[in-house]
Amino acid sequence: MNPLVSLTPAEVAARLKAKTAVLVDVREPDEHAREHISGAVTAPLSAFEGATLGLTPGKDVIFMCRSGNRTGAHFDRLAARIAGPAHVLAGGLDAWKKAGLPVRTDTKQPLELMRQVQMAAGGLILVGGLLGAMVHPAFWSLSAFVGAGLFVAGATGFCGMARLLAVMPWNRRMRPN
């Protein structure tokens, strides 16, 4: 088993510049389409076992996500898919940007689906609470309904709101650049 080796953004940038490493982005396609590091291979964690990585033998493999949490939590699973040493970008894309390193951003792409879910759920809970306090207590049931949906999503991995938002017109045009 490969030990977890974290590399700083500067170390990763140097290895990418020297062409001695390949960067594997395990974020979801909607996250990658909106913002990514140039040259990163996309292999979403949700479909990682079935993904074709197409890695060049002899190059270091560096896994990355947005904050480093996903790659850290799933490192054993990720490292098992490659022969040789595996590394992670410490702090993920957030640390890369904080270090002032370049990213490709496509603001025409929709916000990441999870952010849309968080905004919609938070907005519905807030509206339910305000209407319950100002109009009629029955509106608090809206907040309770959304809260129950979030609980079910966390417990089962199925998020009805995410499924609904995914088919909205603004999300159908997602494409990686």
N, C-alpha and C positions, 0 to 999 in steps of 0.2 A: 504494500500500500504506500502511496505517495504521501509524504508529510506536507502539511499546508505551509506553503512558502508565499508570503505576501511581499509584493514589490511596490515601491513608491511610484507615483505617476512619472517622475523623472526617469526612474530605472526602466519603466515600461517604454517610455518614449524613446530612450536610447536604444533599446533592443529592437523596437520597430524600425527606427531609422537605419540601424545596422542590418536590417532584414534577417535577424537571427531568431525572431519570434513571430508567432501568429496570435492575434488577439481574438478571442471567442466571446461574443456578446450573448449572454443567456437571457436577456430581457425579451419581452414579448414583441411581436412584429410592430404593434402600434407605437410602442415606446421607441424602438429602433428607428422607425420611419420618421418620427418627429425630431430626434436628436441622436447622433452617434459619433463615434470616433472613426475617421476615415480609414478604410481598409479592414475594419473589424468584420469577422465572419459572424453571421447571425445564426444562432442555434438556440431557439427558445427553450427554456427549462421545461415548459409544459409539454414539449414534444421531443425532448432531448434524446431519449433512447432511440427514437426512430430517425433522428436527423443525420444527414450525411455531412460530416464535418469537412471532408476534403482537405485534411491537414498535410502539410509537406513534412516528410520524415526528416529528422535532424534539427528541426526548429523547436524552440521552447514554445509551450502552449500556455497562454495566460488567459484566464477566465475573468470576465468582468460583468457587473450588473450596475444598477444605479448607485447604490450606496455601499456595496460590499457585503450586505447581509445575506442575500440569496446565495452568492458564491461561497461564502463562509459556511452557511448552513448545509449546503449540498455539495461541499467539496469532494467528499469521498465518492459520491455518485458521478461527479464530473471527471475526477481523476481516473476512475475505473475505465473510462472510455478511451483513454490514450495510453500509448506505450511511452514510457519515459517520464521525466519530471513534469509536474504541473504547477502552475503558479496562479495567484489571484492578484488583481489590481486592488491594492489596499484603498478602501474608501470609494471604489468604483468611479463611475462617471462624475459624481459630485466632486470627488477629490481631484480628478483630472482637470475639471473646469476651474476649481479653486486654485490649482497650480498655474493657471493661465495658459494651459495647453489648448490647441484648437479642436473644435468640434464642428460637425456639419449639422446645421439646424434647418429644418423645413417648417416654417411657421404656418404654411398652408395645410399641413397635416393636422388632423383633429387632435385635441388633447388625449392623453393616454386614457384608455377605457376605465381604469381604476380611479383616476382623478375625476372622470365624469360621474362615476358611481358615487364617490364621496361627496361631490358637489350636489348631486341630485338628492341623495339621502339626507344630507345636512340641511338642504333647503326645505325639503318636505317636512322634516322634524321641526324646524324652526317655524314654518308656516302653521303646522298643526298646533304647536304650542301657543303661538300668538293668537290664532283664531279661537283656540280653546279658552284663552284668558279674556279675549276682548268680545267675542261673538257668542259662542255657546260651548259648554264643556264637551259636547259630543265630538268636536274637532280634535280633541286630544287623542281620539282613536286613530287618527292619521299618523301621529307620531308613534303610537304603539304598534301600528301595522308595519311601518318602516323599520322600527327597532326589531320586531319579530323577524322581518325579512333579512336583516343584517345578521341576526343570530343564526338563522337557518343557513345562510351563506357560509358563515364561519364554521358551522358544525358539519355541513355536508359537502362544501366545495361548489355547490350550485348557487349561482346568483341570478335570480330572475331579472333583476334590474340591469345587470351587465348584459344579459342576453337581449333584453329589449333595446338598450342603448346601442348595441352592436349593429342592429339592423336599421338604425336611423340613417337618413340620407347623408349626413355629414360624415358618418363613419364608413360608408360604403366605398368612398373614394380613396381609402388608405392604400398607399403603395410605397414600398421602399425606394429610396433614391440611390 
